[in-house]
Amino acid sequence: TAARFTLDSAFGIGAVQPRLYGSFVEHLGRCVYTGVYEPGHPAADAAGLRQDVLELVRELGVTTVRYPGGNFVSGYRWEDTVGPREERPVRLDLAWKTTETNEFGLGEFMDFCAKTGMEPMMAVNLGTRGVEEALQLLEYSNHPGGTELSDRRIAHGAKQPYGIRMWCLGNEMDGPWQTGHKTAAEYGRLAAETARAMRMIQPDLELVACGSSASGMPTFAAWEATVLEAAYDQVDYISLHAYYEEIDGDRDSFLASAVDMEHFIESVVATCDHVRARLKTQKRINLSFDEWNVWYQKRPNPHRVEDWQQAPRLLEDVYTVTDAVVFGSLLIALLRHADRVTAASLAQLVNVIAPIMTEPGGPAWRQTTFFPFAQASRYGRGRVLRVEVDSPTYTTARFGEVPLLHATAVTDDETGDVTVFAVNRSQSAALPLEIDLRGVEAHTVVEHLVLADSDPEARNTLDEPDRVTPHAATGTTVAGGVLRAELEPLSWNMIRLS
Ligand code: AHR
């Protein structure tokens, strides 16, 4: 039987905010060093930024970039990272047990943002530090001039203020692994006071409070409620983090990961709105899903490294076609909640659980997960339409009965164009799809691109960087106001209509 849904432009969820297509650069492994930044590489510009990587970042369509962590930010000393390179101190990074040279710092990051057109999303250290250092970093970055800190920035070569709007108030402060880990009450108060002080410098900042580092944390939901009760008036966003992996060979459950992600989002929305009701306020808190991806956390690092190395190979997951299909489904989950998830960051951007890989001194290439992100960022713009799927189901150990089809649709209200993103979760069978187009004007198929492979383990590597790429589907038609397509087994699909 076919999976079906109806599209009607009268039934929308919300506008897709450009920040939904954000990513994340942490001082972790080779994300920065030999990833984004590699002086001496044949493709590096005068600033040491790899132009081959920047080209791929632009093609990926990343809008915002979170920086400098992650767990790294909880020991971050921003002042070590600015000024003459030869004077910057070398430090231990406790989060990843590596050595940080600070050769790439705040100014280099802002240069990277300017050259790629990405908006910076800066994080302040609320692990080992507090209000004072957050204020200093903000003043150094955003104050036009005439104070010691802003003049220091100017002396460092940045005449214009950086104008950073969006700031994360720490990272995963609920996690016992975090340097300076806190209870919800401790963190809620610190986040509120840091935010309040930062707004004294610049009232129009957009501030993100840390939510739970995973929905499975023992303090999940209580953490969000306590933090928001303390900081509700001072912040705009609460963060969500989620990573998925195939566990014990249970691929059927892995393919349904987005069920968990959607449940997580809905639980955080409910928690935010519960606090809103208790505080009797009209203001709504939105969600910043600022870490999401497939990540094989349980697998040992194939490149075992000693502690305190500089830019070792860490978290260099190589993604399969199956991973890309799950990844695409996670993107669909974000889009389906675009009314409240108004910012998101794919963790991370280069080499570290990333869509872009590099070899030191060598090439850069696209992982399988690159393609769903690039397509969604390019065409998943406009307004998300409500999609109520009527689909055959399959049984999973973790989530029970799950629809084989996971889908969303986005319309451009000016042109009437519609783009459908759809995943077939079946490992073995093609899924016929019928979309009733009665409520939209787009009735011509522009293209139907598919990411699928006869080998679900296929991946792109240094030796075979273009092994997996999207291909065009055949036989997708519209007749009598109904679109009919066949979704290949275990596939990510983008169908564009005009
Ligand atoms: O993205 C990798 C790590 O995952 C981040 O540093 C941390 O915030 C999360 O636990």
Residues whose N, C-alpha, C, O or C-beta is under 5 A from the ligand:
A	BS01	AHR	G70 N71 F72 E172 A347
